[in-house]
Amino acid sequence: MSLFFELHSNARAETLSKASTSFAPPPPSSLPKPAPPKTYKRTQKWLRRFVYLAAGSAAIWASDRQFYASALTRSLRTFTTGAIVATDYKVNFRENPPFADSIEALHARNATRLFDLLRTNGGLYLKIGQAIAMQSAVLPPEFQKMFSRMFDDAPQNDWADVQRVIQEDFGKSAEELFGVSYDVGDGKALMERTARASASVAQVHWARLADGREVAVKVQKREIATQVGWDLWSFKIVAWIYSKWFDIPFYTLVPYITDRLMLETDFENEAQNGERMAKLVNSDSRLRDRVYIPKVYHELSSKRVMTAEWIEGIRLWDKEGITRKWRGGWREGSPGCHGAPLDPPSTLEVQRAPKKPVDDEWMKPSRDWWKGKDGKGGLGLNLKEVMTTMVDLFSAQMFLWGWVHCDPHPGNIFIRRQPSGKPELVLIDHGLYIHMDPKFRHQYSLFWKSLMTFDNKTIGEIVKSWGINAPDLFASATLMRPYQGGDGMTSKEISRMSKQERRQRSYEMQQKMRKGMKEILGDENKWPKELIFIGRNFRIVQGNNQFLGSPVNRVKITGSWASRALVENPDLSWSEKFKNFGRHMIFKLVLFSSDVVFYTSKVRQYFGFGGGMEDDLEASMKVMAKDMGVELNHSVFEG
């Protein structure tokens, strides 16, 4: 047994010896050289590039935000959105869009994209958006609905930003410049830190100076000065690309528009515009007692800060406040009427005034005594007299003076009551004006007179000299009603399709409308650029009249001023003036037919069958526009 175990042990040892000999590691000299570790150079290269790109982008973004008020970011956002919208239309604007459920869906998503761009960028983009919104009736319904929201109040800047603008322009703080100490024991030297109004470019604060004058301090938003150049450059680039890509000849109008928008940011220019308008109004006996332009205090004004007299009054959009019964005294006017000094604050108001800086509390005296004890009184004015003054003013600007305020929306017009019981119209915000040279002003007066008398030969000659190839469409756009005196060839061409085709082929209808727009623009080098803003003025004034219930025959008043301007034109000889005077008297008889239409509308309105002449005119324009592929679905101030 022991022998067996011994033999077994020897055999096992021999086996292990052989195994260890056969599995012995090779000597180092026999091994190959070690391979270098895998480094993933391509991955590291792209990772470094990503890090550099991210760091560079972050540095550019931070610098842009800190030093350029996000102007580069805004421009990049503009180009990106513009490219997406343009590509979307280029690919999908056809009878059966490949990547959209319908043309309406295509319009809806691009209206949202553009609206979001304008609201996100803010500043001057809001101004551009509001200009588009004012003319959005010629756009698809999806754009009309979206852009009606462009008139929401813009957010106001913090008081710290207001202080910085004043400090940069005057080298003084607001307290030093305006003499505001917040020591209100005597009720003087106050300034509200919360803006009374905030728009796209500026905001307005109320203040009372040490000498007792109450002023409106209009302060440009601090970022605007940095952004405006970039914004307008981006607008020009996108407009140029669109004009080429979509073959609509409008780019030569763009520099004129951007120049006007740039001037809106220069408050010294605004002050000069207002003073010029005040002189023109005061030189005309028909208007000097009915229209008021606020004074500007140049010693407290700069390019970004404008200090003007504070205006007490009722905004034009407060129809009830204008018409409700007057509760003030007999032969008394509303506060500040025609520049009268404002009532000093009462003892109670002085006692209640805050004794330290306040960010969210009003300090201005209320001055609502004329509303009566229950506060339900109004100015007790006649809407017809209010609207007549407005149409007279803007007609005189166009046909007599050639100096036209192009932003007469209800927020820029105050109404006050004079001691005589007559209305006084106060016009503010004089940043946007256009000048009409004497030749163009004479042509435009003659054009309007010819519209009223169906003088198609004269209309054709004038619009041809302006490079317009569709006189009937342009006449309708000017009158804000279908023009029935022409041959209507362009309208017939646009509306040639059957009703069934119009319902089924939205694409073809809108292509026809595009052709009509090209016909109106015609020769863009001849097209009077002033017509852009004149059309805007007319549209807003028409909207004002419509909003107030069409109390006046706007078309008749405008036509009468156009004819009168041909008599009063100082550039004409006496013989020509005498001839025009005779024609003007005949013309006034012709206008009687316009009165028939107006009073017919008033009768229908009285019995509840319509909203007045402006509503009737707009209804007829909607019918004509629908034949051209355009849906006019909202009024100018909707939203």
Beta strands, then each sheet from edge to edge (+ up, - down):
strand 1: 190-191
strand 2: 197-198
strand 3: 202-208
strand 4: 214-220
strand 5: 291-292
strand 6: 305-309
strand 7: 314-315
strand 8: 403-405
strand 9: 413-417
strand 10: 423-427
strand 11: 433-435
sheet 1: 1+ 3- 2+
sheet 2: 1+ 3- 4+ 6-
sheet 3: 5+ 10+ 9- 7+
sheet 4: 8+ 11-
end
